[in-house]
Protein backbone atom coordinates (compact mmCIF):
# COMPACT_ATOMS: atom_id res chain seq x y z
CA UNK A 1 0.00 0.00 0.00
CA UNK A 2 1.05 3.61 -0.69
CA UNK A 3 4.00 2.99 -2.99
CA UNK A 4 4.80 -0.53 -1.95
CA UNK A 5 5.46 -2.80 -4.91
CA UNK A 6 3.39 -5.88 -5.48
CA UNK A 7 5.39 -9.09 -4.97
CA UNK A 8 6.59 -10.59 -8.22
CA UNK A 9 6.31 -14.32 -8.79
CA UNK A 10 8.25 -16.16 -11.49
CA UNK A 11 6.76 -19.42 -12.66
CA UNK A 12 9.23 -22.25 -12.01
CA UNK A 13 9.94 -24.83 -14.66
CA UNK A 14 8.52 -27.59 -12.51
CA UNK A 15 6.64 -27.36 -9.23
CA UNK A 16 5.98 -30.52 -7.23
CA UNK A 17 2.27 -31.00 -6.68
CA UNK A 18 2.74 -31.11 -2.90
CA UNK A 19 4.25 -27.62 -2.93
CA UNK A 20 1.65 -26.17 -5.28
CA UNK A 21 -1.02 -27.19 -2.80
CA UNK A 22 0.69 -24.98 -0.24
CA UNK A 23 -0.10 -21.88 -2.28
CA UNK A 24 -2.51 -19.72 -0.35
CA UNK A 25 -4.86 -17.21 -1.85
CA UNK A 26 -3.68 -13.68 -1.08
CA UNK A 27 -6.56 -11.79 0.47
CA UNK A 28 -6.82 -8.02 0.40
CA UNK A 29 -6.30 -6.35 3.73
CA UNK A 30 -9.75 -5.03 4.85
CA UNK A 31 -8.30 -1.74 6.06
CA UNK A 32 -6.43 -1.22 2.79
CA UNK A 33 -9.67 -1.91 0.94
CA UNK A 34 -11.52 0.66 3.04
CA UNK A 35 -8.83 3.28 2.53
CA UNK A 36 -9.00 2.61 -1.20
CA UNK A 37 -12.77 3.14 -1.17
CA UNK A 38 -12.36 6.43 0.66
CA UNK A 39 -9.70 7.57 -1.80
CA UNK A 40 -11.91 6.70 -4.80
CA UNK A 41 -14.81 8.48 -3.13
CA UNK A 42 -12.61 11.54 -2.62
CA UNK A 43 -11.59 11.66 -6.27
CA UNK A 44 -15.24 11.57 -7.27
CA UNK A 45 -16.10 14.42 -4.91
CA UNK A 46 -13.17 16.49 -6.15
CA UNK A 47 -14.42 16.11 -9.74
CA UNK A 48 -17.72 17.57 -8.56
CA UNK A 49 -15.91 20.55 -7.11
CA UNK A 50 -16.18 19.50 -3.46
CA UNK A 51 -13.07 20.77 -1.59
CA UNK A 52 -11.91 17.55 0.06
CA UNK A 53 -8.55 15.82 0.40
CA UNK A 54 -7.85 12.14 -0.38
CA UNK A 55 -9.40 11.15 2.96
CA UNK A 56 -12.76 12.67 1.92
CA UNK A 57 -12.19 15.39 4.53
CA UNK A 58 -13.07 19.00 3.86
CA UNK A 59 -9.71 20.68 3.23
CA UNK A 60 -9.45 24.03 5.01
CA UNK A 61 -6.51 25.03 2.83
CA UNK A 62 -9.02 25.39 -0.01
CA UNK A 63 -10.86 28.15 1.89
CA UNK A 64 -8.29 30.88 1.27
CA UNK A 65 -10.84 32.76 -0.83
CA UNK A 66 -13.15 32.82 2.21
CA UNK A 67 -10.92 33.35 5.25
CA UNK A 68 -7.65 35.28 5.69
CA UNK A 69 -4.55 33.12 5.37
CA UNK A 70 -3.62 33.94 8.95
CA UNK A 71 -6.92 32.51 10.21
CA UNK A 72 -6.40 29.24 8.33
CA UNK A 73 -2.80 28.99 9.50
CA UNK A 74 -3.95 29.53 13.08
CA UNK A 75 -6.56 26.77 12.77
CA UNK A 76 -4.01 24.38 11.24
CA UNK A 77 -1.61 25.14 14.09
CA UNK A 78 -4.35 24.53 16.66
CA UNK A 79 -5.13 21.13 15.16
CA UNK A 80 -1.43 20.24 15.00
CA UNK A 81 -0.95 21.21 18.62
CA UNK A 82 -3.98 19.19 19.67
CA UNK A 83 -2.70 16.12 17.82
CA UNK A 84 0.63 16.49 19.58
CA UNK A 85 -1.12 16.56 22.94
CA UNK A 86 -3.07 13.38 22.09
CA UNK A 87 0.10 11.61 21.00
CA UNK A 88 1.97 12.66 24.13
CA UNK A 89 -0.90 11.54 26.35
CA UNK A 90 -1.13 8.20 24.57
CA UNK A 91 2.65 7.66 24.76
CA UNK A 92 2.83 8.53 28.45
CA UNK A 93 -0.11 6.31 29.33
CA UNK A 94 -1.30 8.97 31.74
CA UNK A 95 -4.92 9.79 30.99
CA UNK A 96 -4.68 13.03 32.97
CA UNK A 97 -1.29 14.12 31.69
CA UNK A 98 -2.82 17.20 30.17
CA UNK A 99 -6.03 19.18 30.44
CA UNK A 100 -8.53 18.16 27.79
CA UNK A 101 -9.74 21.35 26.19
CA UNK A 102 -13.43 21.37 25.19
CA UNK A 103 -13.99 17.80 26.38
CA UNK A 104 -11.97 16.05 23.67
CA UNK A 105 -13.40 12.68 24.69
CA UNK A 106 -13.84 11.26 21.20
CA UNK A 107 -10.28 12.03 20.19
CA UNK A 108 -8.83 10.48 23.35
CA UNK A 109 -10.88 7.33 22.84
CA UNK A 110 -9.64 7.14 19.25
CA UNK A 111 -6.07 7.24 20.55
CA UNK A 112 -6.72 4.41 23.01
CA UNK A 113 -8.96 2.43 20.64
CA UNK A 114 -7.71 2.13 17.04
CA UNK A 115 -11.20 1.23 15.82
CA UNK A 116 -12.26 4.85 16.42
CA UNK A 117 -10.65 6.14 13.22
CA UNK A 118 -11.67 3.02 11.32
CA UNK A 119 -15.30 3.50 12.35
CA UNK A 120 -15.29 7.06 11.01
CA UNK A 121 -14.00 5.89 7.62
CA UNK A 122 -16.35 2.91 7.57
CA UNK A 123 -19.40 5.05 8.36
CA UNK A 124 -18.40 7.52 5.65
CA UNK A 125 -18.09 4.75 3.08
CA UNK A 126 -21.42 3.15 4.04
CA UNK A 127 -23.27 6.47 3.94
CA UNK A 128 -21.75 7.30 0.56
CA UNK A 129 -22.64 3.93 -0.96
CA UNK A 130 -26.26 4.16 0.15
CA UNK A 131 -26.95 7.89 -0.14
CA UNK A 132 -24.40 9.08 -2.70
CA UNK A 133 -26.86 9.08 -5.60
CA UNK A 134 -29.02 11.82 -4.08
CA UNK A 135 -26.68 13.29 -1.48
CA UNK A 136 -23.08 14.43 -1.14
CA UNK A 137 -21.42 12.74 1.82
CA UNK A 138 -18.13 14.10 3.15
CA UNK A 139 -16.05 14.10 6.31
CA UNK A 140 -15.70 17.37 8.14
CA UNK A 141 -12.38 19.18 8.34
CA UNK A 142 -10.07 18.15 11.16
CA UNK A 143 -10.70 21.58 12.67
CA UNK A 144 -14.49 21.18 12.78
CA UNK A 145 -14.14 17.56 13.87
CA UNK A 146 -12.15 18.63 16.92
CA UNK A 147 -13.91 21.94 17.61
CA UNK A 148 -17.53 20.93 17.07
CA UNK A 149 -17.37 17.11 17.51
CA UNK A 150 -18.80 16.46 14.03
CA UNK A 151 -17.54 13.68 11.75
CA UNK A 152 -19.71 13.78 8.63
CA UNK A 153 -21.97 16.13 6.71
CA UNK A 154 -24.65 15.39 4.14
CA UNK A 155 -25.77 17.77 1.39
CA UNK A 156 -28.84 17.41 -0.81
CA UNK A 157 -27.77 17.22 -4.46
CA UNK A 158 -31.00 18.81 -5.75
CA UNK A 159 -30.99 21.90 -3.55
CA UNK A 160 -27.31 21.98 -2.60
CA UNK A 161 -28.30 22.64 1.01
CA UNK A 162 -26.78 21.06 4.09
CA UNK A 163 -29.12 18.40 5.49
CA UNK A 164 -27.51 17.09 8.66
CA UNK A 165 -24.30 16.08 10.38
CA UNK A 166 -23.19 12.92 12.16
CA UNK A 167 -20.97 12.09 15.09
CA UNK A 168 -19.76 8.48 15.28
CA UNK A 169 -19.74 6.60 18.59
CA UNK A 170 -17.79 3.36 18.93
CA UNK A 171 -20.26 1.88 21.42
CA UNK A 172 -23.96 1.04 21.56
CA UNK A 173 -24.42 0.60 25.31
CA UNK A 174 -22.85 1.72 28.54
CA UNK A 175 -22.17 4.98 30.34
CA UNK A 176 -20.15 6.59 27.54
CA UNK A 177 -22.83 5.86 24.94
CA UNK A 178 -25.64 7.25 27.12
CA UNK A 179 -23.59 10.35 27.95
CA UNK A 180 -22.78 11.05 24.31
CA UNK A 181 -26.36 10.41 23.17
CA UNK A 182 -27.77 12.81 25.77
CA UNK A 183 -25.22 15.50 24.96
CA UNK A 184 -26.11 15.36 21.27
CA UNK A 185 -29.81 15.64 22.07
CA UNK A 186 -29.16 18.64 24.31
CA UNK A 187 -27.03 20.30 21.62
CA UNK A 188 -29.92 20.04 19.19
CA UNK A 189 -32.35 21.52 21.71
CA UNK A 190 -30.22 24.18 23.39
CA UNK A 191 -27.81 25.23 20.64
CA UNK A 192 -29.87 24.57 17.54
CA UNK A 193 -27.72 21.62 16.47
CA UNK A 194 -24.13 22.13 15.42
CA UNK A 195 -22.15 24.74 13.52
CA UNK A 196 -19.25 24.46 11.09
CA UNK A 197 -16.59 27.01 10.28
CA UNK A 198 -15.49 25.14 7.16
CA UNK A 199 -18.88 24.32 5.77
CA UNK A 200 -19.89 23.69 2.17
CA UNK A 201 -23.12 24.01 0.23
CA UNK A 202 -24.21 24.67 -3.34
CA UNK A 203 -26.55 27.23 -4.85
CA UNK A 204 -28.05 27.44 -8.31
CA UNK A 205 -26.86 30.26 -10.55
CA UNK A 206 -27.73 30.52 -14.22
CA UNK A 207 -28.89 26.93 -14.26
CA UNK A 208 -25.70 25.61 -12.65
CA UNK A 209 -24.89 24.57 -9.11
CA UNK A 210 -22.04 26.66 -7.71
CA UNK A 211 -20.02 25.83 -4.60
CA UNK A 212 -20.41 28.02 -1.51
CA UNK A 213 -17.84 27.83 1.27
CA UNK A 214 -18.04 29.25 4.74
CA UNK A 215 -19.73 28.98 8.12
CA UNK A 216 -22.96 27.04 8.52
CA UNK A 217 -25.35 27.11 11.46
CA UNK A 218 -28.30 25.18 12.95
CA UNK A 219 -27.36 21.83 11.44
CA UNK A 220 -29.22 18.81 12.90
CA UNK A 221 -26.71 16.53 14.61
CA UNK A 222 -27.21 12.77 14.80
CA UNK A 223 -25.11 10.02 16.31
CA UNK A 224 -24.10 6.83 14.53
CA UNK A 225 -23.33 4.05 16.99
CA UNK A 226 -21.64 0.72 16.44
CA UNK A 227 -19.81 -1.49 18.92
CA UNK A 228 -16.13 -2.32 18.52
CA UNK A 229 -17.05 -5.92 17.75
CA UNK A 230 -19.52 -4.84 15.06
CA UNK A 231 -17.00 -2.46 13.55
CA UNK A 232 -14.45 -5.25 13.15
CA UNK A 233 -17.10 -7.66 11.81
CA UNK A 234 -18.34 -5.18 9.20
CA UNK A 235 -14.82 -4.23 8.17
CA UNK A 236 -13.98 -7.89 7.53
CA UNK A 237 -17.33 -8.73 5.94
CA UNK A 238 -18.67 -5.98 3.62
CA UNK A 239 -21.94 -7.91 3.23
CA UNK A 240 -22.81 -6.59 6.71
CA UNK A 241 -22.90 -3.00 5.46
CA UNK A 242 -26.54 -3.12 4.31
CA UNK A 243 -27.60 -4.26 7.77
CA UNK A 244 -25.53 -1.52 9.41
CA UNK A 245 -27.08 1.10 7.11
CA UNK A 246 -30.56 -0.19 7.89
CA UNK A 247 -29.83 0.25 11.58
CA UNK A 248 -28.58 3.78 10.82
CA UNK A 249 -31.89 4.64 9.19
CA UNK A 250 -34.02 3.31 12.03
CA UNK A 251 -31.84 5.07 14.60
CA UNK A 252 -32.03 8.38 12.69
CA UNK A 253 -35.84 8.14 12.50
CA UNK A 254 -35.97 7.68 16.26
CA UNK A 255 -33.58 10.58 16.84
CA UNK A 256 -35.66 12.87 14.61
CA UNK A 257 -38.70 12.21 16.80
CA UNK A 258 -36.71 12.82 19.97
CA UNK A 259 -35.20 16.07 18.70
CA UNK A 260 -38.52 17.25 17.29
CA UNK A 261 -40.21 16.70 20.64
CA UNK A 262 -38.03 19.41 22.19
CA UNK A 263 -37.47 23.15 21.65
CA UNK A 264 -35.77 22.89 18.26
CA UNK A 265 -34.68 25.98 16.29
CA UNK A 266 -37.02 26.67 13.31
CA UNK A 267 -34.26 26.17 10.74
CA UNK A 268 -33.11 22.98 12.43
CA UNK A 269 -36.71 21.73 12.59
CA UNK A 270 -37.15 22.38 8.87
CA UNK A 271 -34.02 20.36 8.08
CA UNK A 272 -35.21 17.60 10.38
CA UNK A 273 -38.52 17.35 8.55
CA UNK A 274 -36.78 17.20 5.18
CA UNK A 275 -34.36 14.47 6.26
CA UNK A 276 -37.21 12.57 7.85
CA UNK A 277 -39.09 12.55 4.54
CA UNK A 278 -35.95 11.22 2.83
CA UNK A 279 -35.55 8.39 5.33
CA UNK A 280 -39.16 7.31 4.89
CA UNK A 281 -38.43 6.61 1.21
CA UNK A 282 -35.41 4.39 1.88
N, C-alpha and C positions, 0 to 999 in steps of 0.2 A: 504493500500500500504506500501511496505518496512517494513515488519514485523508485520503489524497490522493483527489481527485475523479476519477471516470472522465471521459475526454475526451468532450465532447458534439459530435455531428456533425449539422448541419442539411442536409437533402436539398435540393440546388439544383434550380432549375426545369428546367435542362437541362444535362446533363453530356456532353461529347463522348466518344464511344466510346474514343478513344485514351487519354483521361485515366482513364476508369473502369477500364481494364486495368491502370493503375498502382497500383490499390488493393491493398494487401498485407494478408494475413490477420494479425491481431494475435495473437501467441502468448503464452501465459501464461509469465511468468518462472519457471523451474524452482525457484529458491530461494524465491520467493513462494509457489509451490504447496506446497512442503515445509513452510514455516512455517505455512501454513493448515492442513495436515494435523495438525501438532503441536498447534495451537491447538484444533482440533476434538476431537482425542484428549484434550486436557486438560479440556475442558468435560465430556466423557463421564466421565472419572475423578472429577471434582469432584462430579458427580451421584451417584456411587457412594460418596461420602464420603471419597475419597482426597485427602489434603492436598497438592495440587500447585498450582503457579502456571500461567500460560498457556503456559509453555514445557515443561510436563509434568514439571517439576522438583519434588521434595519441597520444600515451603516451610517453613523452620525457624521462621518467625514464627507458624506454626499449632501450635507445640509449647509454648506458654506454660502449658498445663495439665500439662506434664511437667517442664520445666526452669525454674529461676528466670529472670526477665526479664534479670537481669544477665548470666547465662551466655549467653543467646541474643544479647544486644547485643555481648558480647565476641566471639562467633563471627562475627557479621556484620562487626564491625570488623576482625577478622583477615582475612576474605575480601576486604574492601574494600582493606585495606593490600596484600595480595598482588597484587590486580589492578593497583593503582597501580605496584607494582614491575615487573610484566610490561610495562605500558605504557611505563614509563620506559626499560626495557631495550630494548624494540622501537624506541622513538623514537631512542635514542642509537646504536643499531646495534652496541653493544658487548655481546657475548654474556657477558662476565664483569664487567659493570658492577655487579653485585650478587651476593651469595652466595645460591645457590638453596637455600632451606630444604627439607629432606625430599625432595631430588631431584625438583624440580618439572619433570621432563623433558617430560611430556606437555603441560603448560600452555605451556612455552616454545615447543615445536614448533607448537602451535596459533597462537601469536602470529606465528611466522615463516611458517606455512603455513595460509592461510585455510580449506583443506579440512578442517582438524582439527575445527572446530566443526560444519561441515556434515556430516561423517561421523557425529558423535555424534547429530545430529538424524535423519539418514537411517537409521542403525541402529535407533534408537528406533521410527521409523515402520514399518520392515520387521518388526521383532519384534512390534509391536502388531498389524499386519495379519494375521500368520500365527499368532500365539499368543493374541491378545486374547480369543478365545471361552472358553478354559479358564484363562487366566492374566492377571493384572494386570501390565502392563509400565509402568514409570515411570523417569524419570531421577532420579538421586540429587540430594540438595541440593548446592549449590555448596560448602558446607563439607566434606561427605563426599567429594565429587569431588576436592577439593584435598588433604584430609588423608589419605584412604585410597586414592586413585587408582582410584575405582570410578565408572563412568558410568551403569550401568543396574541395576535390580533386577527380579526376576520373582517374583510371588506366585501360589500355587495358589488358584484361586477356590473349590474345594471345601473345602479345609482351612483356607485363609487364611494358611498358613505361607509363609515366605520359602523360595524354592527355590534361587536362585543369583544371582550378580551378574556383570556384564560390564565389561571395560575395552576400549575401542576403540583399535586401533592403525592408523595411516594408512600401513601398509607391509606387505608380505607376504614380503619377502626382505631381506637385508642385516644389517649389524651391529646396528642399532637394534632390528629385529624380533627377532633371536635373543636379544638382551639382555633385552628386555621379556618374551618368552615364557618364558625361564628364570627370571626373577624371579617371575613369576606362579606357576609350578610350585613354586618354593621357598616362596612364601608359603602355598600350600595345604598343603605338607608340614610346614613348620616352625612356622607360626603358625595353623594350622587354618583357612586361608582368609582372609577379610577380615571386618572389623567395621564397623558403622555407628553413629554417635551418633544420627542422625535416621532411624531405621528405622521401618518400618510393617509391620503384620501384622493379621490378623483372627482373632477367636475366636468360637465359637458360644455364644450365651447366650439361653436361652428360645426356641430355634428360629430366632434371628436372628444374622447375622454382625455383630459389633461391632468397630470399629476399635481397634487397640492401637498406641500410639506410644511410641518409646523406643529404647534401644540394642539392637542385635542382634549376635550373635557366631557364629563358625564357619560363615560363609557361603561355599560353594564359589565360587571366582573363575575365570572363563574370559576368554579374550581373543577379540575379534572383529577380524579383520584384513582390510583391503582396501587396495589400492594407490591412490595419488592419481588415477591414470588411470581406474581402475575406479570410484572415487567419482564422478568427473565424468561418466563414461559412464552410470552408474546414475541419477544425478540428472537427466540430460537424457533418459533413456529408461526410464520406470518399468517397462516390460516386462522389464527385467533383474532386477527385484527378486526374482522367484521363484528365479532362478538363484543370486543372492547368498544368499538364505535357505537354499537347499539346501546351499550350501557351508558356511554357518554350522552346520547340523545335523551334517554329516560331520566338521567340525572339532571340534565339541563332543563327539561320540562318541569321537574320538581322544583329546581332552584328559581325558575321564573315565577312560579306561583308563590314561593316564599318571599321573594323580593317584592313582588307586586302587592303582597298583603301589607307591606309597610309603607312608610312615608317616602316613596321614591320621587326623585326629581322628575318634572314633566318630560324633559328630553330623554332621560334614562328610561322612563316608562314607555315612551314611544318606541325606543329601540328594542325594549323588551318585547313589546307586542309584535313587532316585525319579526324578530328572531323566533318568537313562539310560533308564528304562522308558518315559518320556514320548516321548523322541526316537525310540525304536524304533517307535512307533506313527505317526510322521509320514510 
